[in-house]
Amino acid sequence: MNSPKPYDPTGIQYYSIPSFLFNTGRSLPVRVAYRSFNSTLPRAVCVPTSEHSHINTTNNFTSGALKDYHVVVVAMLGNGESSSPSNTVTFPQPLYQDCVNASHELFTKHLNINELEAVIGFGMGGQQAYYWMCMRPDFVKSAVVICGSARTSPFNYTLLDGTAAALRSSAGYSIEKARQQGIELTAGLHGYGKVTCAWSTSSAWFKKELFRTVLGLETISEFIEMYDSAFKGWNAADLLALVKMWQLGDVGALRDDGSYVKALEDITGRVLVIASRRDYYFSPEESAIELNYLKLGTLEILETIWGHAAGTGACKEDSEQIDRMIATFLGYN
């Protein structure tokens, strides 16, 4: 669950790529932000950040399922830590392909890692895990997709389109455009949290008033304000870049024929998909459809009312269950 916290730069490092070729055909210098945990251990795992997290707010599982792995948390392009609209003038719209390619260069040319035991991601990080399996099958052994999908569903796309429209209309987005022209103002005025706070959990979560019993708030208005304030430090243009990348998520785009079914069928590694019963963004029903096309896929469903937020670490019971699922899955590698 997103709540107001000051930005934490602890342990974050940066790898610079002097000329990075984006999927759009443009080349720019970029930086990739990352943090390594247990770097002396031989087996490596990549944990990409998600749509609402920075490196140090990403669940890295290093105290549980991944305690015996070298874990590298990598910030997605566009999230404000790696190269993004807020820190790079005329930054192009990033795609998952760009995130995978930049991270692959980080691993192979900077960290001297030539194989990943797994890519484990939540939300957009889970979508990126699917892209890793399709793009780098000889580099990644397996993937754990937590509340994510290989293709953004039409319903999910529509939810996100309203968010994108709100961001484009926000004062923060206009201010960011002005900043890029040399006018120094703040780009944090966007109301992103208010637009998205109802979708993070579920209607059952609100009906049971867990904002009172778990979060200790008195009113729904307090919850809305708390959730929205968690994004005040986020740049509107960065958020829009992430939303658009999320909308465009489709491993079928990696193929000339555009078939996401064939892209899934071509995945040779093992994939664990962990879905949340009431996830409005990535439904278990969509996950079950995708699983039909995987050679070595496993679907686990969290029976929880925390919805999409079940994958964030917001609920201790859900987090412990996810950790056990990951530990069991990796035990077969």
Contacts in CASP RR format, 6 or more apart in sequence:
PFRMAT RR
TARGET T0000
AUTHOR 0000-0000-0000
METHOD contacts of the structure
MODEL  1
MNSPKPYDPTGIQYYSIPSFLFNTGRSLPVRVAYRSFNSTLPRAVCVPTS
EHSHINTTNNFTSGALKDYHVVVVAMLGNGESSSPSNTVTFPQPLYQDCV
NASHELFTKHLNINELEAVIGFGMGGQQAYYWMCMRPDFVKSAVVICGSA
RTSPFNYTLLDGTAAALRSSAGYSIEKARQQGIELTAGLHGYGKVTCAWS
TSSAWFKKELFRTVLGLETISEFIEMYDSAFKGWNAADLLALVKMWQLGD
VGALRDDGSYVKALEDITGRVLVIASRRDYYFSPEESAIELNYLKLGTLE
ILETIWGHAAGTGACKEDSEQIDRMIATFLGYN
1 200 0 8 1.000
1 201 0 8 1.000
1 215 0 8 1.000
1 227 0 8 1.000
1 309 0 8 1.000
1 312 0 8 1.000
1 313 0 8 1.000
1 314 0 8 1.000
2 52 0 8 1.000
2 193 0 8 1.000
2 200 0 8 1.000
2 227 0 8 1.000
2 230 0 8 1.000
2 231 0 8 1.000
2 312 0 8 1.000
3 226 0 8 1.000
3 227 0 8 1.000
3 230 0 8 1.000
4 226 0 8 1.000
4 229 0 8 1.000
4 230 0 8 1.000
4 232 0 8 1.000
5 57 0 8 1.000
5 230 0 8 1.000
7 54 0 8 1.000
7 233 0 8 1.000
8 54 0 8 1.000
8 56 0 8 1.000
8 57 0 8 1.000
9 56 0 8 1.000
10 35 0 8 1.000
10 56 0 8 1.000
11 35 0 8 1.000
11 56 0 8 1.000
12 33 0 8 1.000
12 34 0 8 1.000
12 35 0 8 1.000
12 55 0 8 1.000
12 56 0 8 1.000
12 81 0 8 1.000
13 33 0 8 1.000
13 34 0 8 1.000
13 35 0 8 1.000
13 36 0 8 1.000
14 31 0 8 1.000
14 32 0 8 1.000
14 33 0 8 1.000
14 34 0 8 1.000
15 31 0 8 1.000
15 32 0 8 1.000
15 34 0 8 1.000
15 105 0 8 1.000
15 106 0 8 1.000
15 110 0 8 1.000
16 29 0 8 1.000
16 30 0 8 1.000
16 31 0 8 1.000
16 32 0 8 1.000
17 29 0 8 1.000
17 30 0 8 1.000
17 31 0 8 1.000
17 32 0 8 1.000
17 102 0 8 1.000
17 105 0 8 1.000
18 29 0 8 1.000
19 27 0 8 1.000
19 28 0 8 1.000
19 29 0 8 1.000
20 27 0 8 1.000
20 28 0 8 1.000
20 29 0 8 1.000
20 30 0 8 1.000
20 98 0 8 1.000
20 101 0 8 1.000
20 102 0 8 1.000
20 105 0 8 1.000
21 27 0 8 1.000
21 101 0 8 1.000
22 28 0 8 1.000
22 92 0 8 1.000
22 94 0 8 1.000
22 95 0 8 1.000
22 98 0 8 1.000
23 95 0 8 1.000
23 97 0 8 1.000
23 98 0 8 1.000
24 92 0 8 1.000
24 93 0 8 1.000
24 95 0 8 1.000
26 92 0 8 1.000
28 83 0 8 1.000
28 88 0 8 1.000
28 91 0 8 1.000
28 92 0 8 1.000
30 77 0 8 1.000
30 82 0 8 1.000
30 83 0 8 1.000
30 88 0 8 1.000
30 102 0 8 1.000
31 82 0 8 1.000
31 83 0 8 1.000
32 74 0 8 1.000
32 75 0 8 1.000
32 77 0 8 1.000
32 82 0 8 1.000
32 83 0 8 1.000
32 102 0 8 1.000
32 103 0 8 1.000
32 105 0 8 1.000
32 106 0 8 1.000
33 55 0 8 1.000
33 74 0 8 1.000
33 75 0 8 1.000
33 81 0 8 1.000
33 82 0 8 1.000
34 55 0 8 1.000
34 72 0 8 1.000
34 73 0 8 1.000
34 74 0 8 1.000
34 75 0 8 1.000
34 106 0 8 1.000
35 55 0 8 1.000
35 56 0 8 1.000
35 72 0 8 1.000
35 73 0 8 1.000
36 70 0 8 1.000
36 71 0 8 1.000
36 72 0 8 1.000
36 111 0 8 1.000
37 60 0 8 1.000
37 62 0 8 1.000
37 66 0 8 1.000
37 70 0 8 1.000
37 71 0 8 1.000
37 72 0 8 1.000
37 73 0 8 1.000
38 62 0 8 1.000
38 67 0 8 1.000
38 68 0 8 1.000
38 69 0 8 1.000
38 70 0 8 1.000
38 71 0 8 1.000
39 70 0 8 1.000
40 70 0 8 1.000
41 68 0 8 1.000
41 69 0 8 1.000
41 70 0 8 1.000
42 70 0 8 1.000
43 68 0 8 1.000
43 69 0 8 1.000
43 70 0 8 1.000
43 117 0 8 1.000
44 69 0 8 1.000
44 70 0 8 1.000
44 71 0 8 1.000
44 72 0 8 1.000
44 107 0 8 1.000
44 111 0 8 1.000
44 113 0 8 1.000
44 115 0 8 1.000
44 116 0 8 1.000
44 117 0 8 1.000
45 66 0 8 1.000
45 69 0 8 1.000
45 70 0 8 1.000
45 71 0 8 1.000
45 72 0 8 1.000
45 116 0 8 1.000
45 117 0 8 1.000
45 118 0 8 1.000
45 119 0 8 1.000
45 120 0 8 1.000
46 72 0 8 1.000
46 74 0 8 1.000
46 103 0 8 1.000
46 107 0 8 1.000
46 116 0 8 1.000
46 118 0 8 1.000
46 119 0 8 1.000
46 120 0 8 1.000
46 132 0 8 1.000
46 140 0 8 1.000
47 58 0 8 1.000
47 59 0 8 1.000
47 60 0 8 1.000
47 61 0 8 1.000
47 66 0 8 1.000
47 71 0 8 1.000
47 72 0 8 1.000
47 73 0 8 1.000
47 74 0 8 1.000
47 119 0 8 1.000
47 120 0 8 1.000
47 121 0 8 1.000
48 73 0 8 1.000
48 74 0 8 1.000
48 76 0 8 1.000
48 99 0 8 1.000
48 103 0 8 1.000
48 119 0 8 1.000
48 121 0 8 1.000
48 124 0 8 1.000
48 125 0 8 1.000
48 126 0 8 1.000
48 128 0 8 1.000
48 129 0 8 1.000
49 55 0 8 1.000
49 58 0 8 1.000
49 73 0 8 1.000
49 74 0 8 1.000
49 75 0 8 1.000
49 76 0 8 1.000
49 79 0 8 1.000
49 81 0 8 1.000
49 124 0 8 1.000
49 125 0 8 1.000
50 58 0 8 1.000
50 121 0 8 1.000
50 122 0 8 1.000
50 123 0 8 1.000
50 124 0 8 1.000
50 125 0 8 1.000
50 126 0 8 1.000
50 312 0 8 1.000
51 123 0 8 1.000
51 124 0 8 1.000
51 242 0 8 1.000
51 243 0 8 1.000
51 246 0 8 1.000
52 230 0 8 1.000
52 231 0 8 1.000
52 312 0 8 1.000
53 79 0 8 1.000
53 122 0 8 1.000
53 312 0 8 1.000
54 75 0 8 1.000
54 79 0 8 1.000
54 80 0 8 1.000
54 81 0 8 1.000
55 73 0 8 1.000
55 74 0 8 1.000
55 75 0 8 1.000
55 81 0 8 1.000
58 73 0 8 1.000
58 122 0 8 1.000
59 122 0 8 1.000
59 311 0 8 1.000
59 312 0 8 1.000
59 313 0 8 1.000
59 319 0 8 1.000
60 66 0 8 1.000
60 71 0 8 1.000
60 73 0 8 1.000
61 71 0 8 1.000
61 120 0 8 1.000
61 323 0 8 1.000
61 326 0 8 1.000
62 69 0 8 1.000
62 71 0 8 1.000
64 323 0 8 1.000
64 327 0 8 1.000
65 323 0 8 1.000
65 324 0 8 1.000
65 326 0 8 1.000
65 327 0 8 1.000
65 330 0 8 1.000
66 120 0 8 1.000
66 326 0 8 1.000
66 330 0 8 1.000
69 117 0 8 1.000
70 113 0 8 1.000
72 106 0 8 1.000
72 107 0 8 1.000
72 111 0 8 1.000
72 113 0 8 1.000
74 82 0 8 1.000
74 99 0 8 1.000
74 103 0 8 1.000
74 106 0 8 1.000
75 81 0 8 1.000
75 82 0 8 1.000
76 82 0 8 1.000
76 94 0 8 1.000
76 99 0 8 1.000
76 124 0 8 1.000
76 125 0 8 1.000
76 128 0 8 1.000
76 242 0 8 1.000
76 245 0 8 1.000
77 83 0 8 1.000
77 84 0 8 1.000
77 94 0 8 1.000
77 98 0 8 1.000
77 99 0 8 1.000
77 102 0 8 1.000
78 84 0 8 1.000
78 85 0 8 1.000
78 91 0 8 1.000
78 94 0 8 1.000
78 238 0 8 1.000
78 241 0 8 1.000
78 242 0 8 1.000
78 245 0 8 1.000
79 238 0 8 1.000
79 242 0 8 1.000
80 86 0 8 1.000
80 87 0 8 1.000
80 234 0 8 1.000
80 235 0 8 1.000
80 238 0 8 1.000
82 102 0 8 1.000
83 91 0 8 1.000
84 91 0 8 1.000
84 235 0 8 1.000
84 237 0 8 1.000
84 238 0 8 1.000
84 241 0 8 1.000
85 91 0 8 1.000
85 176 0 8 1.000
85 180 0 8 1.000
85 235 0 8 1.000
85 237 0 8 1.000
85 238 0 8 1.000
85 240 0 8 1.000
85 241 0 8 1.000
86 176 0 8 1.000
86 187 0 8 1.000
86 235 0 8 1.000
86 237 0 8 1.000
86 238 0 8 1.000
89 180 0 8 1.000
90 180 0 8 1.000
91 241 0 8 1.000
93 241 0 8 1.000
93 244 0 8 1.000
93 245 0 8 1.000
94 241 0 8 1.000
94 245 0 8 1.000
95 245 0 8 1.000
95 248 0 8 1.000
95 249 0 8 1.000
95 253 0 8 1.000
96 127 0 8 1.000
96 128 0 8 1.000
96 131 0 8 1.000
96 245 0 8 1.000
96 248 0 8 1.000
96 249 0 8 1.000
97 131 0 8 1.000
97 135 0 8 1.000
97 253 0 8 1.000
97 254 0 8 1.000
99 128 0 8 1.000
99 131 0 8 1.000
99 245 0 8 1.000
100 128 0 8 1.000
100 131 0 8 1.000
100 132 0 8 1.000
100 135 0 8 1.000
100 136 0 8 1.000
101 135 0 8 1.000
104 136 0 8 1.000
104 139 0 8 1.000
107 113 0 8 1.000
107 114 0 8 1.000
107 116 0 8 1.000
107 139 0 8 1.000
108 114 0 8 1.000
114 139 0 8 1.000
115 139 0 8 1.000
115 140 0 8 1.000
115 141 0 8 1.000
116 132 0 8 1.000
116 139 0 8 1.000
116 140 0 8 1.000
116 141 0 8 1.000
117 141 0 8 1.000
117 142 0 8 1.000
117 330 0 8 1.000
117 333 0 8 1.000
118 140 0 8 1.000
118 141 0 8 1.000
118 142 0 8 1.000
118 143 0 8 1.000
118 144 0 8 1.000
118 330 0 8 1.000
118 333 0 8 1.000
119 126 0 8 1.000
119 128 0 8 1.000
119 129 0 8 1.000
119 132 0 8 1.000
119 133 0 8 1.000
119 140 0 8 1.000
119 142 0 8 1.000
119 143 0 8 1.000
119 144 0 8 1.000
120 126 0 8 1.000
120 129 0 8 1.000
120 143 0 8 1.000
120 144 0 8 1.000
120 146 0 8 1.000
120 326 0 8 1.000
121 128 0 8 1.000
121 129 0 8 1.000
121 144 0 8 1.000
121 145 0 8 1.000
121 146 0 8 1.000
122 146 0 8 1.000
122 147 0 8 1.000
122 148 0 8 1.000
122 311 0 8 1.000
122 312 0 8 1.000
123 146 0 8 1.000
123 147 0 8 1.000
123 148 0 8 1.000
123 281 0 8 1.000
123 282 0 8 1.000
123 308 0 8 1.000
123 311 0 8 1.000
124 148 0 8 1.000
124 242 0 8 1.000
124 245 0 8 1.000
124 246 0 8 1.000
125 148 0 8 1.000
126 143 0 8 1.000
126 144 0 8 1.000
126 145 0 8 1.000
126 146 0 8 1.000
126 147 0 8 1.000
126 148 0 8 1.000
126 149 0 8 1.000
127 145 0 8 1.000
127 148 0 8 1.000
127 149 0 8 1.000
127 150 0 8 1.000
127 152 0 8 1.000
127 246 0 8 1.000
127 249 0 8 1.000
129 143 0 8 1.000
129 144 0 8 1.000
129 145 0 8 1.000
130 143 0 8 1.000
130 145 0 8 1.000
130 149 0 8 1.000
130 150 0 8 1.000
130 251 0 8 1.000
130 267 0 8 1.000
130 271 0 8 1.000
131 251 0 8 1.000
131 254 0 8 1.000
132 139 0 8 1.000
132 140 0 8 1.000
132 143 0 8 1.000
133 140 0 8 1.000
133 143 0 8 1.000
133 267 0 8 1.000
133 269 0 8 1.000
133 271 0 8 1.000
134 251 0 8 1.000
134 254 0 8 1.000
134 263 0 8 1.000
134 266 0 8 1.000
134 267 0 8 1.000
135 254 0 8 1.000
137 267 0 8 1.000
137 268 0 8 1.000
137 269 0 8 1.000
140 269 0 8 1.000
141 269 0 8 1.000
141 270 0 8 1.000
141 333 0 8 1.000
142 269 0 8 1.000
142 270 0 8 1.000
142 271 0 8 1.000
142 272 0 8 1.000
142 329 0 8 1.000
142 330 0 8 1.000
142 333 0 8 1.000
143 269 0 8 1.000
143 270 0 8 1.000
143 271 0 8 1.000
143 272 0 8 1.000
144 271 0 8 1.000
144 272 0 8 1.000
144 274 0 8 1.000
144 325 0 8 1.000
144 326 0 8 1.000
144 329 0 8 1.000
145 271 0 8 1.000
145 272 0 8 1.000
145 273 0 8 1.000
145 274 0 8 1.000
145 287 0 8 1.000
146 274 0 8 1.000
146 311 0 8 1.000
146 322 0 8 1.000
147 274 0 8 1.000
147 275 0 8 1.000
147 276 0 8 1.000
147 279 0 8 1.000
147 281 0 8 1.000
147 282 0 8 1.000
147 307 0 8 1.000
147 308 0 8 1.000
147 310 0 8 1.000
147 311 0 8 1.000
148 273 0 8 1.000
148 275 0 8 1.000
148 281 0 8 1.000
148 282 0 8 1.000
148 287 0 8 1.000
149 156 0 8 1.000
149 282 0 8 1.000
149 286 0 8 1.000
149 287 0 8 1.000
149 290 0 8 1.000
150 250 0 8 1.000
150 251 0 8 1.000
150 260 0 8 1.000
150 263 0 8 1.000
150 264 0 8 1.000
150 290 0 8 1.000
151 249 0 8 1.000
151 250 0 8 1.000
151 251 0 8 1.000
151 252 0 8 1.000
151 260 0 8 1.000
151 290 0 8 1.000
152 160 0 8 1.000
152 246 0 8 1.000
152 247 0 8 1.000
152 248 0 8 1.000
152 249 0 8 1.000
152 250 0 8 1.000
153 282 0 8 1.000
153 283 0 8 1.000
153 286 0 8 1.000
155 283 0 8 1.000
156 246 0 8 1.000
156 281 0 8 1.000
156 282 0 8 1.000
157 247 0 8 1.000
159 199 0 8 1.000
159 280 0 8 1.000
159 281 0 8 1.000
160 243 0 8 1.000
160 246 0 8 1.000
160 247 0 8 1.000
161 247 0 8 1.000
162 195 0 8 1.000
163 192 0 8 1.000
163 195 0 8 1.000
163 196 0 8 1.000
163 243 0 8 1.000
164 240 0 8 1.000
164 243 0 8 1.000
164 244 0 8 1.000
164 247 0 8 1.000
166 190 0 8 1.000
166 191 0 8 1.000
166 192 0 8 1.000
166 195 0 8 1.000
167 173 0 8 1.000
167 190 0 8 1.000
167 192 0 8 1.000
167 236 0 8 1.000
167 239 0 8 1.000
167 240 0 8 1.000
167 243 0 8 1.000
168 240 0 8 1.000
170 189 0 8 1.000
170 190 0 8 1.000
170 191 0 8 1.000
170 192 0 8 1.000
170 236 0 8 1.000
171 189 0 8 1.000
171 190 0 8 1.000
172 186 0 8 1.000
172 187 0 8 1.000
172 188 0 8 1.000
172 189 0 8 1.000
172 190 0 8 1.000
172 236 0 8 1.000
173 187 0 8 1.000
173 190 0 8 1.000
173 236 0 8 1.000
173 237 0 8 1.000
173 240 0 8 1.000
175 183 0 8 1.000
175 185 0 8 1.000
175 186 0 8 1.000
175 187 0 8 1.000
175 188 0 8 1.000
175 189 0 8 1.000
175 236 0 8 1.000
176 187 0 8 1.000
176 235 0 8 1.000
176 236 0 8 1.000
176 237 0 8 1.000
177 237 0 8 1.000
178 185 0 8 1.000
179 185 0 8 1.000
179 187 0 8 1.000
187 235 0 8 1.000
187 236 0 8 1.000
187 237 0 8 1.000
188 232 0 8 1.000
188 233 0 8 1.000
188 234 0 8 1.000
188 235 0 8 1.000
188 236 0 8 1.000
189 236 0 8 1.000
190 231 0 8 1.000
190 234 0 8 1.000
190 236 0 8 1.000
190 239 0 8 1.000
191 228 0 8 1.000
191 231 0 8 1.000
192 228 0 8 1.000
192 231 0 8 1.000
192 234 0 8 1.000
192 236 0 8 1.000
192 239 0 8 1.000
193 227 0 8 1.000
193 228 0 8 1.000
193 230 0 8 1.000
193 231 0 8 1.000
194 224 0 8 1.000
194 227 0 8 1.000
194 228 0 8 1.000
196 227 0 8 1.000
197 223 0 8 1.000
197 224 0 8 1.000
197 227 0 8 1.000
197 228 0 8 1.000
198 206 0 8 1.000
199 280 0 8 1.000
199 281 0 8 1.000
199 308 0 8 1.000
200 227 0 8 1.000
200 307 0 8 1.000
200 308 0 8 1.000
200 309 0 8 1.000
201 210 0 8 1.000
201 278 0 8 1.000
201 305 0 8 1.000
201 306 0 8 1.000
201 307 0 8 1.000
201 308 0 8 1.000
201 309 0 8 1.000
202 278 0 8 1.000
202 280 0 8 1.000
202 305 0 8 1.000
202 306 0 8 1.000
202 307 0 8 1.000
203 278 0 8 1.000
204 278 0 8 1.000
204 305 0 8 1.000
205 278 0 8 1.000
205 305 0 8 1.000
205 306 0 8 1.000
205 307 0 8 1.000
206 220 0 8 1.000
208 305 0 8 1.000
210 305 0 8 1.000
211 217 0 8 1.000
211 220 0 8 1.000
211 222 0 8 1.000
211 223 0 8 1.000
212 218 0 8 1.000
215 223 0 8 1.000
215 226 0 8 1.000
217 223 0 8 1.000
217 226 0 8 1.000
231 239 0 8 1.000
250 258 0 8 1.000
250 260 0 8 1.000
251 260 0 8 1.000
251 263 0 8 1.000
251 264 0 8 1.000
252 258 0 8 1.000
252 259 0 8 1.000
252 260 0 8 1.000
252 262 0 8 1.000
252 263 0 8 1.000
254 263 0 8 1.000
255 262 0 8 1.000
255 263 0 8 1.000
261 293 0 8 1.000
264 290 0 8 1.000
264 293 0 8 1.000
264 294 0 8 1.000
265 293 0 8 1.000
265 294 0 8 1.000
265 295 0 8 1.000
267 294 0 8 1.000
267 295 0 8 1.000
267 296 0 8 1.000
268 295 0 8 1.000
268 296 0 8 1.000
269 295 0 8 1.000
269 296 0 8 1.000
270 296 0 8 1.000
270 297 0 8 1.000
270 298 0 8 1.000
270 329 0 8 1.000
270 332 0 8 1.000
270 333 0 8 1.000
271 294 0 8 1.000
271 296 0 8 1.000
271 297 0 8 1.000
271 298 0 8 1.000
272 297 0 8 1.000
272 298 0 8 1.000
272 300 0 8 1.000
272 325 0 8 1.000
272 326 0 8 1.000
272 329 0 8 1.000
273 287 0 8 1.000
273 290 0 8 1.000
273 291 0 8 1.000
273 297 0 8 1.000
273 298 0 8 1.000
273 299 0 8 1.000
273 300 0 8 1.000
274 300 0 8 1.000
274 301 0 8 1.000
274 302 0 8 1.000
274 311 0 8 1.000
274 322 0 8 1.000
274 325 0 8 1.000
275 282 0 8 1.000
275 283 0 8 1.000
275 284 0 8 1.000
275 287 0 8 1.000
275 299 0 8 1.000
275 300 0 8 1.000
275 301 0 8 1.000
275 302 0 8 1.000
276 282 0 8 1.000
276 284 0 8 1.000
276 301 0 8 1.000
276 302 0 8 1.000
276 304 0 8 1.000
276 306 0 8 1.000
276 307 0 8 1.000
276 308 0 8 1.000
276 310 0 8 1.000
276 311 0 8 1.000
276 318 0 8 1.000
277 284 0 8 1.000
277 301 0 8 1.000
277 302 0 8 1.000
277 303 0 8 1.000
277 304 0 8 1.000
277 305 0 8 1.000
277 307 0 8 1.000
278 304 0 8 1.000
278 305 0 8 1.000
278 306 0 8 1.000
278 307 0 8 1.000
279 307 0 8 1.000
279 308 0 8 1.000
279 310 0 8 1.000
280 307 0 8 1.000
280 308 0 8 1.000
281 308 0 8 1.000
282 308 0 8 1.000
284 299 0 8 1.000
284 301 0 8 1.000
287 299 0 8 1.000
288 299 0 8 1.000
291 297 0 8 1.000
291 298 0 8 1.000
291 299 0 8 1.000
298 329 0 8 1.000
300 325 0 8 1.000
302 310 0 8 1.000
302 311 0 8 1.000
302 318 0 8 1.000
302 321 0 8 1.000
302 322 0 8 1.000
304 310 0 8 1.000
304 315 0 8 1.000
304 317 0 8 1.000
304 318 0 8 1.000
306 314 0 8 1.000
306 315 0 8 1.000
306 318 0 8 1.000
309 315 0 8 1.000
310 318 0 8 1.000
310 322 0 8 1.000
311 318 0 8 1.000
311 319 0 8 1.000
311 322 0 8 1.000
313 319 0 8 1.000
313 322 0 8 1.000
END
